Amino acid sequence: MATVVRVRSLNARARSILLDVPGWPGHDAGQHVDVRLTAPDGYTAVRSYSIASATGGQQVELAVEELPNGEVSPYLTRELIVGDRIEVRGPVGGWFVWRPEQREPIQLLAGGSGVVPLVAIARSRSAALSAAPMQLLYSVRDPDSLLFGPELADLSAGDSLRVTYAYTRYAPAGYGRPPGRVDAKLIAAETLPVDSAPTCYVCGPTGFVETVATLLTDVGHDPARIRTERFGPTGGQR
């Protein structure tokens, strides 16, 4: 059982939850955990949540966005408090991970809350003092929907990470790019060059992931170097 040691708001619909997990074995950036909640009548629900914390820590940070009509996310975003205990299993996953020994350029592409495991990768790169080039293309509804916005701004202020935002509903005044979905033109302009042979990590709703993976291959990226993690109707539930 994990104990909640901190909760903080990320935006109006999402919060960060920091957990103390006895015997935590450590994790790779990009992995997730399964959270099981049990109601007083014995009904249980299990959902998968990506780990936001960097590799090497002894605590586990999750970022949970409330879903309309969700069974688990409303409880985690509204009711969970410091001192509560929840059942956590993990870490889970071995494909969608980044490890400090990787030296190739890394292109991160996030749709909505799919940014969470990519934040873990960016944090881990910074903590490892890795010199591997890394960029993030973050598709998000609007500025108020950003997750980890201030931290991403800090990382992009130095040489740790280049961040490009693709706002789909409305963009900040003077942003310079009209709202819209990620398309071939944006992929070509705002991702690492094909000839640098980056490993691409794509995470988000199923439709976003499928579209972006196709766009990446269309501009010439090697499909074998595209790693995907998806959620939604044909992916994992959150």
Secondary structure, DSSP 4 states (H G I P E B T S, - for coil): -EEEEEEEEEETTEEEEEEE-TT-----BT-EEEEEEE-TTS-EEEEEEEB-SPTT-SEEEEEEEPPTT-SSHHIIIII--TT-EEEEEEEE-SSS-B-TT--S-EEEEEEGGGHHHHHHHHHHHHHTT----EEEEEEES-GGG-SSHHHHHHHHHTTS-EEEEEESS---TT-SS-S----HHHHHHHS--GGG--EEEEEEEHHHHHHHHHHHHHTT--GGGEEEEEESTTSB--
